[in-house]
Amino acid sequence: MKIVHYPHPSLRHPGRPLTAIDKKVRLLVGEMLDLMYEAKGLGLAAPQVCLPYQLLVMNASADPDQRDQEGIYINPVILERHGSVEGEEGCLSFPGLYGKVRRAKTVTVRAYDLQGRSFDVTATELKGRVLQHEIDHLQGDLFIDKMGSVAKLSARGAIQEFERDYQKAQEHGDIPPDKEIEQLLVALEAGA
């Protein structure tokens, strides 16, 4: 398992809801948490590791010693949004790129935990921003889509560089062709 970078097709492929929480899902969650901490991230969504599922992990403290701050969200849905606040965001699929994004100040999210229990959480500040960012990933939406026009303009060169690097990696055979990746995602969905 590894974090894919833009413009990998998995990042635009909406995840499908998980219908079972089994040993495989628990192992995926463990691997995703390890990868998130290794990358010094605050959150990681399944599409970022080429998995077409409605699954995300997060820890707004980014501290692996604060496991009590971890959140595992299966099939999350935003129920309510309140207020509006602009803040800087980055993304593990866009290393080194940051930009201002407007988000709801407070969100209420309903999801399932690893025991299959439904829960609601209301989050503000950084935790609320991370939840919104990661839930966007599950729909195939990226933070660059939500940047203001000035931020988009200043990020354009970096985004083009990600696209060039991705194309070079495909030309060298390091990344399969997009068509093969899409077929893999569809096969994973069918097996979930």
C-alpha positions as CSV (number, residue, x, y, z in Angstrom):
1,M,0.0,0.0,0.0
2,K,1.3,3.5,-0.9
3,I,-0.1,7.0,-1.2
4,V,-0.9,7.9,-4.8
5,H,-0.2,11.4,-6.1
6,Y,-2.2,13.6,-8.4
7,P,-3.4,13.0,-11.2
8,H,-3.8,9.3,-10.3
9,P,-7.3,8.1,-11.5
10,S,-8.1,6.7,-8.0
11,L,-8.2,10.3,-6.7
12,R,-11.2,11.1,-9.0
13,H,-12.9,7.7,-8.5
14,P,-15.8,8.0,-6.0
15,G,-15.6,5.3,-3.3
16,R,-18.4,2.9,-2.8
17,P,-19.9,2.2,0.6
18,L,-18.6,-0.8,2.5
19,T,-21.2,-3.4,3.2
20,A,-19.2,-5.5,5.6
21,I,-16.5,-4.8,8.2
22,D,-14.3,-7.9,8.2
23,K,-10.7,-8.8,9.0
24,K,-9.7,-7.4,5.6
25,V,-11.2,-3.9,6.4
26,R,-9.5,-3.9,9.9
27,L,-6.1,-4.7,8.3
28,L,-6.6,-1.9,5.7
29,V,-7.4,0.5,8.5
30,G,-4.2,-0.5,10.3
31,E,-2.1,-0.1,7.2
32,M,-3.7,3.3,6.4
33,L,-3.0,4.6,9.9
34,D,0.6,3.5,9.7
35,L,1.0,5.1,6.3
36,M,-0.7,8.3,7.4
37,Y,1.7,8.6,10.4
38,E,4.7,7.7,8.3
39,A,3.8,10.6,5.9
40,K,3.1,12.9,8.8
41,G,-0.5,13.4,7.7
42,L,-3.6,14.3,9.6
43,G,-5.9,12.1,7.6
44,L,-6.0,9.6,4.8
45,A,-8.9,8.4,2.6
46,A,-9.1,5.1,0.9
47,P,-8.9,6.6,-2.7
48,Q,-5.5,8.0,-1.8
49,V,-4.2,4.4,-1.5
50,C,-6.0,3.2,-4.6
51,L,-9.0,1.7,-2.8
52,P,-12.5,2.6,-4.1
53,Y,-14.1,2.5,-0.6
54,Q,-15.9,5.0,1.7
55,L,-13.3,4.7,4.4
56,L,-11.0,7.3,6.0
57,V,-8.7,7.5,9.0
58,M,-7.5,10.6,10.8
59,N,-5.7,12.0,13.8
60,A,-5.8,15.8,13.8
61,S,-2.8,15.7,16.3
62,A,-0.7,13.8,13.7
63,D,0.9,12.1,16.7
64,P,1.1,8.3,16.7
65,D,1.5,8.4,20.5
66,Q,-2.0,10.0,20.8
67,R,-3.9,7.0,19.5
68,D,-6.9,8.1,21.5
69,Q,-7.2,11.0,19.0
70,E,-7.6,8.6,16.1
71,G,-10.8,8.5,14.1
72,I,-11.9,5.7,11.8
73,Y,-14.9,6.6,9.6
74,I,-16.7,4.0,7.5
75,N,-19.3,5.3,5.0
76,P,-19.2,8.8,6.5
77,V,-21.9,11.4,5.6
78,I,-22.0,15.1,6.5
79,L,-25.4,15.7,8.1
80,E,-25.0,19.4,8.9
81,R,-22.7,22.3,8.1
82,H,-22.5,25.6,10.0
83,G,-20.6,28.8,9.4
84,S,-17.7,29.3,7.1
85,V,-14.0,29.7,7.6
86,E,-11.0,29.9,5.3
87,G,-7.8,28.1,6.1
88,E,-4.7,26.7,4.5
89,E,-4.8,23.0,3.5
90,G,-2.3,20.5,2.1
91,C,-2.8,16.9,1.0
92,L,-0.7,13.8,1.1
93,S,-1.5,13.3,-2.6
94,F,-0.1,16.7,-3.4
95,P,3.2,16.8,-1.4
96,G,4.4,20.3,-0.8
97,L,1.3,22.0,-2.2
98,Y,-0.7,24.2,0.1
99,G,-3.6,26.6,-0.6
100,K,-6.4,28.5,1.1
101,V,-9.8,26.6,1.1
102,R,-13.1,27.8,2.5
103,R,-14.9,25.1,4.6
104,A,-17.8,24.9,7.0
105,K,-16.7,26.0,10.5
106,T,-18.6,23.2,12.1
107,V,-19.8,19.8,10.7
108,T,-21.8,17.0,12.0
109,V,-20.8,13.6,10.5
110,R,-22.5,10.2,10.8
111,A,-20.3,7.1,10.1
112,Y,-19.7,3.6,11.3
113,D,-16.8,2.4,13.5
114,L,-14.9,-0.9,13.1
115,Q,-17.5,-2.7,15.2
116,G,-20.2,-1.7,12.8
117,R,-21.8,0.8,15.2
118,S,-23.2,4.0,13.8
119,F,-22.0,7.2,15.5
120,D,-22.3,11.0,15.1
121,V,-19.6,13.5,15.7
122,T,-19.7,17.2,15.6
123,A,-16.3,18.7,14.8
124,T,-14.9,22.3,14.5
125,E,-11.6,23.9,13.8
126,L,-8.8,21.6,12.5
127,K,-10.7,18.3,13.1
128,G,-13.7,19.6,11.2
129,R,-11.5,20.8,8.3
130,V,-9.7,17.4,8.1
131,L,-13.1,15.5,8.1
132,Q,-14.4,17.6,5.3
133,H,-11.2,17.3,3.3
134,E,-11.1,13.5,3.7
135,I,-14.9,13.0,3.0
136,D,-14.4,15.0,-0.2
137,H,-11.8,12.4,-1.3
138,L,-14.4,9.7,-0.9
139,Q,-16.5,11.6,-3.6
140,G,-13.5,12.1,-6.0
141,D,-13.3,15.8,-5.0
142,L,-9.9,17.4,-4.3
143,F,-8.8,20.4,-2.3
144,I,-7.5,22.0,-5.4
145,D,-11.1,22.1,-6.7
146,K,-12.2,24.2,-3.7
147,M,-9.3,26.7,-3.7
148,G,-10.2,30.3,-4.4
149,S,-9.2,31.8,-7.7
150,V,-5.9,33.4,-6.4
151,A,-4.8,30.2,-4.7
152,K,-5.7,28.2,-7.9
153,L,-3.6,30.6,-10.0
154,S,-0.6,30.3,-7.7
155,A,-0.9,26.5,-7.5
156,R,-1.1,26.1,-11.3
157,G,2.6,25.5,-11.9
158,A,2.9,22.9,-9.1
159,I,-0.2,21.1,-10.4
160,Q,1.3,20.9,-13.9
161,E,4.5,19.6,-12.4
162,F,2.5,16.8,-10.6
163,E,0.9,16.0,-14.0
164,R,4.3,15.9,-15.8
165,D,5.9,13.7,-13.0
166,Y,2.9,11.3,-13.2
167,Q,3.2,11.0,-17.0
168,K,6.9,10.4,-16.8
169,A,6.4,7.6,-14.2
170,Q,3.8,6.0,-16.6
171,E,6.2,6.3,-19.5
172,H,8.9,4.5,-17.5
173,G,6.5,1.8,-16.4
174,D,6.5,2.8,-12.7
175,I,2.7,3.4,-12.8
176,P,0.3,1.3,-15.0
177,P,-1.8,3.0,-17.7
178,D,-4.9,4.8,-16.4
179,K,-7.2,2.2,-18.1
180,E,-5.5,-0.6,-16.1
181,I,-5.9,1.4,-12.9
182,E,-9.6,2.0,-13.6
183,Q,-10.1,-1.8,-14.3
184,L,-8.4,-2.5,-10.9
185,L,-10.7,-0.1,-9.1
186,V,-13.8,-1.6,-10.7
187,A,-12.6,-5.1,-9.8
188,L,-11.9,-4.1,-6.2
189,E,-15.4,-2.6,-6.0
190,A,-17.0,-5.9,-7.2
191,G,-15.0,-7.8,-4.6
192,A,-15.9,-5.5,-1.6
